Amino acid sequence: MRHRSRRLAALTVLFLGVVTACADQPGLDYGDYSAQPIAADYDTEPSYHRGVLTESLRIGERLAIAEQIDPDLSRTRGGGVIVDHHGVDDMLSSSQREALAPFDVLAGFGAIAGNDQVHDEARLKFLSIAILALPSEEIAGQAAAAMARADFEANIDNAPLPVPEFPAALNHWRPGVPTVGSWLVWQNMVIRVYAKAIEPSPEVLSDLLTRTYRAQLAELAGFTPMPPEQFTTVRMDPDGLLTRVVSTGETTPQHEEFAVYGPRAFALLVDRPSVRLGLLERHRITAVAVSHNKFLYRAGSPDAAHAYADELVAALDADYTAMPGVPGLPAVRCQRALRPNPSEFEAVRFSCVVTHGEFVVRLLSNQDTDVRQLAAAQYALLADSAGA
């Protein structure tokens, strides 16, 4: 299994070629940015790729949070959308992906969580849950059996592991090694679990699988998978949230750079997902639109949006310090990073949080003038779209 953290966005500022300035907010410096909304054709033209992304994100809204299964598993170790129109591209071993090659995997989402013992293998624990959608329950069963068989045969020491509460699950472990792999079919979906405990005990591993499947099946209760024939026409952004964000790049739906997440799927991508999901739910955040270096949060009301913006700015205080924002716009608050973030491919030095109505937008840039111009254009776009 690859513990590859997935970057949600490129977090770089993309240069705009030809832009159109908006005259509705005089006196604001937009630089080369446009405060005009983009067209929503990204969501109206037929696209199977968009359907794969949309269904994957719907599945993400039903993925269990590992910390609710084991309180030690509070740290995100990777995951996200793991299927595109080419197939599965993450979280599964090469042998499992090869076993899936004959099958049409429609969608998928997964998350890996662990404890804080990343430098101590003996005390490290993790739980990886991935859900894959296939065309039918029968095909899902065949795919699960193929993956389980390929994984089982990858090591001659593997042995079956019974999980009495879920007799249909396909499970195996290596005696003396505290890891376990498991596959369970639910409707047209395969739930794949890979976990590491501290104690190499079959009872401990069986109990962990039992608690994981209880939690995951409870989350899936009432979920209706999307029929494959709807994939080309389903809309990813029916409320047009991405048209409310300043355009700085391609508008082709893509899970890291141009997509609309539900609160749970988004929280699963960041550290301490239980804490982040609680924050989003407390302020009734119903969706997060990701557009390259911008994140738009839709709250349940203007008051909820302002309260969320306050918490968002405060949460950044450990790593950022306040700096002047956009003159004349108190709804824009900007900050400068105290130090480069070594976890980022490219340090993101400047951040602004823009609030208008029920929307909060966080913007990122590596240039202070640029981030203010982007924030000014973003405020104007929100104000214009609200009829201000």
Helices and strands as residue ranges (DSSP letters): G 41-43, H 48-60, G 66-68, E 75-81, E 83-84, E 87-88, H 94-100, E 107-114, E 126-133, H 137-152, E 159-160, E 170-173, E 179-186, E 189-196, H 202-220, G 228-230, G 241-244, E 258-261, H 263-267, H 273-282, E 287-291, E 294-298, H 302-315, G 316-318, E 320-323, E 332-337, E 350-356, E 359-365, H 368-385
